[in-house]
Amino acid sequence: MVDTTIRFIQADWHSHKIRFFAEVLGMVLSISVAVVLALTTPAPPMLLCYTLWLMASGLLVSTSYHRGSVGFTLLYGLFLIVDSIGFFRTLLS
């Protein structure tokens, strides 16, 4: 299983370097927001968090669409919409 996963990652890297980089960056941004929230609770910097979430969602929706994944494209598209609403509500508050 580990060997298969490593081969899959290597094949994906060799066949679609830009998509691979964008996907990894989107995941790193998402995890970074989780860390920021955990470290700054109960008063996290929501403008920063929403900005990073929007960037991550934009990257991940485009890479999942390119990959042909309907489920993840819809999921990240919904995250993009929800995060946009939160971002604008944060700006207005």
N, C-alpha and C positions, 0 to 999 in steps of 0.2 A: 504494500500500500504506500509506504513512504517512497519507494523507488518510483512508483507510478506517478505520484504527486510531483516529485522532483523532475521527472521527464516531462510532465505536462507543463510545469512552470518554465522549463528550459525551452520547450517547443513554442510556447506562447511568446516568450521573450524574443526568440529568433524570427518568428513570423510576423509579429506586430509590436515592435519596440515602442512606438509612440503610445499605442493603446495600453500596453503593459505599464509604462511609466505613469500615464494618467490615472490608471486604476490604483496603482500603489500610492500615488500622491493623494488621491481621494480618500483612501483608507487611512493614511497617516493623518490627514486633516481631521477626519471623523474621530479618530482615537485621541488626537490632540485636544479636541473640544471636550471629550469626556474627562480627560485629565484636568483641564482648566476648570471645569465644573466641579470636579471632586475636590480640587485644592482651594477653590474660592467660595465654596458654599458657606454661609447661606446668602451671600450677595455676589453672585458671579457677574462678570462683565458681559452682559447679554449682547451688546452691539458687536463685540469681538466674536462671541460664540456664534451668533447668527451669520456674521460675515464668513467665518470659516465653514459653517454648515452649508451655506449657499455655494461656496466654491467646491466643497466636497460633493454635494448633490449634483451640481452641474457636470463635474468630471465623471461621476459614476453613472449618471443617466446617459451621457453620450457614449461611454464605453460599453455599457450594457446594451444599448441600442446597436452599436457597431458589432457586438458579439452575437446579436440576434436573440437576446434573452427578453422575452415579452414580460415575464414576471418581474424581473429586476428593473427593467425600463419603467414599468408602471409604478413600482415601489419607489424608486429614486425620483421619478417625476412627481409623485405625491409629496415626498419629502421636500422637494424643491418648492412646491406650492405652499405647503405649511410653513416652511422656513421663511419664505418671502413674506407671508402674512405676519409672522413674528418679528421679522426684521423691520418692516414698516411700522408696526405697532410700537416697537422699541424706539424708533426714530421719533415718533409722534409723542412719546411720553416724556 
